[in-house]
Amino acid sequence: MAIVVQSQTNTDRVRRILSLYEEMKARIAELTRSQYAVKMLDALFDRPVFRPGGFVVRTGIAKNAVLPFLKRLREAGVLTVLREGSGRRSAILAFSELLNRAEGRKIL
């Protein structure tokens, strides 16, 4: 019985994550109006906790295109700042809704 309950829980969690992907595809396209919206969304799903510099490298998109995108997502509440950048130390950002859905509870 425990295996059945766990498999149902996992199936529900996967459905919520897939639903988030579809919701965010539309929202990010609307927020950024960028041809790279889906590519950047895929990078967020690939690594939901990241530094902006690493995000630039993973997407292969020019820094001057990515940084305004990240700023808009922060302002819209899509991204959470885990640590502000300071001097040479870069910020650490998180796609909190994905982390919350993956954990099945609010962690950020």
One Martini backbone bead per residue (centre of mass of N, CA, C, O) as a GRO file, in nm:
protein
  108
    1MET     BB    1   0.056   0.064  -0.020
    2ALA     BB    2   0.296   0.265  -0.001
    3ILE     BB    3   0.371   0.253  -0.300
    4VAL     BB    4   0.110   0.375  -0.410
    5VAL     BB    5   0.123   0.643  -0.261
    6GLN     BB    6   0.400   0.732  -0.367
    7SER     BB    7   0.327   0.724  -0.670
    8GLN     BB    8   0.100   0.935  -0.652
    9THR     BB    9   0.271   1.163  -0.541
   10ASN     BB   10   0.473   1.172  -0.779
   11THR     BB   11   0.267   1.220  -1.003
   12ASP     BB   12   0.160   1.488  -0.894
   13ARG     BB   13   0.430   1.638  -0.898
   14VAL     BB   14   0.480   1.616  -1.203
   15ARG     BB   15   0.224   1.763  -1.290
   16ARG     BB   16   0.294   2.033  -1.150
   17ILE     BB   17   0.555   2.081  -1.311
   18LEU     BB   18   0.433   2.077  -1.596
   19SER     BB   19   0.237   2.306  -1.542
   20LEU     BB   20   0.451   2.519  -1.482
   21TYR     BB   21   0.584   2.519  -1.756
   22GLU     BB   22   0.335   2.620  -1.914
   23GLU     BB   23   0.289   2.879  -1.754
   24MET     BB   24   0.584   2.999  -1.795
   25LYS     BB   25   0.593   3.019  -2.095
   26ALA     BB   26   0.386   3.248  -2.112
   27ARG     BB   27   0.497   3.447  -1.898
   28ILE     BB   28   0.787   3.488  -2.010
   29ALA     BB   29   0.708   3.586  -2.286
   30GLU     BB   30   0.556   3.833  -2.176
   31LEU     BB   31   0.788   3.964  -2.002
   32THR     BB   32   1.027   3.957  -2.239
   33ARG     BB   33   0.991   3.941  -2.549
   34SER     BB   34   1.162   3.678  -2.631
   35GLN     BB   35   1.322   3.443  -2.834
   36TYR     BB   36   1.456   3.303  -2.552
   37ALA     BB   37   1.242   3.204  -2.344
   38VAL     BB   38   1.256   2.889  -2.361
   39LYS     BB   39   1.558   2.858  -2.313
   40MET     BB   40   1.549   2.992  -2.031
   41LEU     BB   41   1.343   2.805  -1.904
   42ASP     BB   42   1.509   2.547  -1.933
   43ALA     BB   43   1.737   2.651  -1.747
   44LEU     BB   44   1.560   2.675  -1.492
   45PHE     BB   45   1.485   2.368  -1.486
   46ASP     BB   46   1.777   2.258  -1.478
   47ARG     BB   47   1.864   2.524  -1.277
   48PRO     BB   48   1.708   2.681  -1.002
   49VAL     BB   49   2.005   2.735  -0.894
   50PHE     BB   50   2.192   3.046  -0.950
   51ARG     BB   51   2.413   3.221  -1.150
   52PRO     BB   52   2.426   3.447  -1.394
   53GLY     BB   53   2.688   3.348  -1.533
   54GLY     BB   54   2.594   3.050  -1.564
   55PHE     BB   55   2.344   3.113  -1.731
   56VAL     BB   56   2.489   3.226  -1.974
   57VAL     BB   57   2.650   2.971  -2.041
   58ARG     BB   58   2.411   2.763  -2.064
   59THR     BB   59   2.253   2.927  -2.296
   60GLY     BB   60   2.438   3.109  -2.502
   61ILE     BB   61   2.360   3.394  -2.425
   62ALA     BB   62   2.390   3.704  -2.413
   63LYS     BB   63   2.434   3.903  -2.148
   64ASN     BB   64   2.259   4.153  -2.257
   65ALA     BB   65   1.999   3.957  -2.264
   66VAL     BB   66   1.985   3.816  -1.978
   67LEU     BB   67   1.990   4.032  -1.749
   68PRO     BB   68   1.712   4.169  -1.806
   69PHE     BB   69   1.552   3.911  -1.770
   70LEU     BB   70   1.624   3.860  -1.471
   71LYS     BB   71   1.517   4.127  -1.366
   72ARG     BB   72   1.219   4.085  -1.446
   73LEU     BB   73   1.182   3.822  -1.279
   74ARG     BB   74   1.236   3.952  -1.009
   75GLU     BB   75   1.015   4.175  -1.021
   76ALA     BB   76   0.780   3.942  -1.068
   77GLY     BB   77   0.864   3.687  -0.865
   78VAL     BB   78   1.007   3.436  -0.998
   79LEU     BB   79   1.262   3.531  -0.858
   80THR     BB   80   1.495   3.459  -0.599
   81VAL     BB   81   1.698   3.599  -0.357
   82LEU     BB   82   1.957   3.450  -0.175
   83ARG     BB   83   2.202   3.641  -0.286
   84GLU     BB   84   2.358   3.915  -0.304
   85GLY     BB   85   2.553   4.105  -0.469
   86SER     BB   86   2.920   4.168  -0.406
   87GLY     BB   87   3.122   4.285  -0.596
   88ARG     BB   88   3.263   3.984  -0.704
   89ARG     BB   89   3.005   3.867  -0.591
   90SER     BB   90   2.753   3.689  -0.690
   91ALA     BB   91   2.451   3.615  -0.727
   92ILE     BB   92   2.172   3.422  -0.595
   93LEU     BB   93   1.928   3.233  -0.762
   94ALA     BB   94   1.566   3.138  -0.763
   95PHE     BB   95   1.316   2.898  -0.858
   96SER     BB   96   1.086   2.858  -0.626
   97GLU     BB   97   0.839   2.711  -0.749
   98LEU     BB   98   0.991   2.459  -0.835
   99LEU     BB   99   1.100   2.377  -0.559
  100ASN     BB  100   0.824   2.353  -0.421
  101ARG     BB  101   0.705   2.135  -0.611
  102ALA     BB  102   0.930   1.923  -0.575
  103GLU     BB  103   0.883   1.908  -0.251
  104GLY     BB  104   0.567   1.966  -0.169
  105ARG     BB  105   0.664   2.250  -0.048
  106LYS     BB  106   0.748   2.529   0.126
  107ILE     BB  107   1.092   2.674   0.099
  108LEU     BB  108   1.062   2.985  -0.061
   0.00000   0.00000   0.00000
